[in-house]
């Protein structure tokens, strides 16, 4: 698995043979970032279930200003940190070794906000439902930010997105995976996205 495009194109993602990860496939990443287009340039991004960092590092390669990678597996965290150091990305990449719930508390206490949040939790988890019911999670998204979700098709759609002030701007099936993009209802992200 490699970074597809941008300044880091061709670099191998920092995988770990024994870690239970499901990196977003190159096909899905290529399609997703084609939709996002120039929206990733200059943004602050959060990859809340980083794993190999496939989504966050792809965003950084394509022009994101900085990324926060959240991962609870210490082996993957070590690889992400080593990848960042080896490629001189320490100033652009922050790696948090904790689960998503702990990360929410830390990021909320810092009053962090992100222009894009990538949410690709384990397919057999209920993390999406849990996060959408947590106001701290929604508050991490900047007023004109985008929330990008990859989920298992049979898990069902997010139903309460309008209640938390989001609008679905993109939906597509990729085999057994689904990619959805949500934007703030009060933002102009939808029109910007559609014009790319």
C-alpha positions, 0 to 999 in steps of 0.5 A: 500500500502506497500514497497515491499522489502528491508530494509523498507519492509512492511512499509505502504506508507504515503498516504493521504485519500483526496489527488488525488494520483495514487500510482504505484501498487505493481505488477508494482513496483515489475516488475520494480525493478526486471528489475532494479535489482542492478542498484538501489544500491548506487544511487542518485534518483529523484522522480519528482511526488512523491505522496506517494513516492512509487517509490522513497521510494522503491528505497531507501529500495532496496539500493539507497543512497539518494532520492529527493521527489518532491510533490506539495500537502502539505498534502502529503509532510507532510506525507512524511516528517513525514515518513522520520523522524519516520523511521530515514531517514532524511539524505537520503530523501529530500522532496521538496514541489513544482511542477515539473517545480519549482523543475527543476529550484531549482535542476538545480541551485544546479547543481544536477544530479541523477543516476535514475529519476522516472517520474510518472506524472498524467495520464491526464497531458502533463508533459512528453512532457513538460519535454522532451522539457526542457533541464534542465530536461535532464541535471538532469540525470547523464551521465550513469543514467536511466530515468524511466517513468510510463504513461497511455497507450493511451497517446502515446509513447515519440517520441523525446527521441533520440534527447535528447540523450536517448535510450529506453532500456525497454518497457512493458504494465501493464494493462492500464499503460506503463513502459519505461526505457531510458538510455543515449546513451553514457552510459553503463547502457543498457548493465548493465541493460540487464545483471541483 
